[in-house]
Amino acid sequence: MAGALTSLTSGSISDKFSRKRTIMIGAIVAAVGCFLEAGSVELWMLILGRLIAGAGEGLFVNTISVYLVEISPPAVRGSTSCTFQLLITVGIVIGYFMCYFSVSIGSSLSFRIPFIVQGIACCTLAIGVPFIPHSPRWLVAQGREEEAWHVISLFDPEGAHLQREKIQEAIQRERGYHQSLRERMVASEDNSSGYLHSCMAFVKGNEHIAAVMDAFGKGKKGRTVFGVALMGLQQLSGIDAVLFYAPVLFTQAGLGSRKASFLASGVSGIVNLLAVIPAQFYLVDKWGRRPCCITGGLLMCVCMTVIGSMYASGLAKQTGGRWTVIAMIYLFIAVYAPISLNASP
C-alpha cells in the first residue's frame, strides 16, 4: 500500500532530483524500514517497518526501470528492461530459500535474518548509486547537454549521434506539451471564491495532477485506460497471492511440515526463474507479445479454476488432489512469466 502511494510520486521526484538521487533516497528509506522490522519487538513496529520499507521500494523500483531504459543503447534496450524482471525473480528465489533455512532457527532470528539481509541489500544499492552516471535524458532536461552526450558515448559510441538527435526531439516535444498544458491551465482558471472552488483551483493549478487528468482527456482516454487495465489485471491475476502466500497454499494442499511448505515455495521461485529465461530471450520476440498475453492469460484462468475447485470440493486433502493443486500452482507461476514481461511498459 505504501509502495503504491510513493510510486505515484516517483516520476515527479526523479524528474526534479534525478533518477540517481531518487533511487538512493528510496534505498535509504527502504533500509530504515527493513532494519526496523529486524529489530521489532512489538507488532506495531513490524507493521511500521513494512510501511516504511514499502514506501522506499515504491520510489526506487519504478525509477530503476526508467533509468535502465534511458541509459541503454537502443539495440539492447528491450532485453535490458526485461533483465530487470529476471533479476527480481532471482531475488524471489533467494528470499524463499533464505526463509527455508531460517525457519528452523529456534530464536527470533528466524524472522529477523531475512529483514537484515534485505536491509543490507538496500544499503548496498544506496552506496553504489553515487558511482553510476546520471540518465542522459535527465541531463538534457536540466540543460547539461555536454554531460549527457558524454554518458551516451560511454554506453553507445557508434550510435551516440542518433541517440542525441532522438533525445533532443523528445525533450522538445515534452517542453512543448508542458507549455500547452500550462496555457490550458491558465485559460481554465476560475476566480470564484469558497472552499470547494479553492480545492478545485489547487487541483487544476497543479501541473502534475493536470498532466494525469490530461492523459484521460479526449483522444487519449482509450490508450490510458488500456495501459492501466493491462498492468492492473496483471496484478489482479493472483500472482502476488501465489508468490507471497505460497507456504500457506502448500500447507493447505497437504504439506504438513513448515519446512516442506517453504521448500515447495522455493521450488516455485525456481520455476518462476526458469520460466522467465525462455520467455525473455525467445517467446517475447519470436512468438509475439499479444499471443503470449492471450495464451498465458487463458492458461492462468484454467489453473486458478482448477485450484479453486479442488479446495472448494475438499479434493485437495486427498493425495491425488494435493499433487494436482501443487502442479497447478507451479504451472500458474510458469505461464505468468511471459505475461509479466509483455505487460511491462
MOWO-V511588 format. One line per field, one symbol per residue. phi: phi as a letter, one per 20 degrees, with the letter a starting at -180 (. if undefined). psi: psi as a letter, one per 30 degrees, with the letter a starting at -180 (. if undefined). burial: + if it has 9 or more other C-alpha atoms within 8 Angstrom, else -. Layout:
# MOWO-V511588
phi = ???
psi = ???
burial = ???
This chain:
# MOWO-V511588
phi = .fffffffdffffffednfgffffffffffffffffffefccfffffffffffffffffeffffffffffeefgfcfffffffgffffffffffffffffeefeffdfffdfggffffffffffffffggeefffgfffffeneffffffffffebgfdffffgfffffffffffffffffffffffefdefdoffffffffffeefffffffffdffncgffffffffffffgfffoffffffdggfffffeoffffffffffffffffgfffffffffecfgeeeoffffffffffffffffffffffffenffeegffgfffffffffgffffgfffffeff
psi = eeeeeffffeeeeeeefleeeeeeeeeeeeeeeeeeeegkfleeeeeeeeeeeeeeefefeeeeeeeeeffkkefgeeeeeffeeeeeeeeeeeeefeeeefffkfaffefeeeeeeeeeeeeeeeefefflllkeeeeefggieeeeeeeefefieegeeeeeeeeeeeeeeeeeeeeeeeeeeefgkkgllleeeeeeeeeffjeeeeeeeffgakffeeeeeeeeeeeefeeffgeeeeeegeeeeeefffjeleeeeeeeeeeeeeeeefeeeeeefdeeeeeleeeeeeeeeeeeeeeeeeeeeeeefffffleeeefeeeeeeeeeeeffefeeeffk.
burial = -++++++-+++-+++--+++++++++++++++++++++-+----+++++++++++++++++++++-+++++++---++++++++++--++-++-++++++-++-+---++++++++-+++-++-++--++---+++++++---+--+++-+++-++---+--++--++--+---------++--+-----------++--+-++--+-+++---++---++--++----++--++---+--++-+++-+++++++--+++++++++-++++++-++++++++++--+++--++--++-++--++-++--++---+++---++++++-++++++++++++++++--
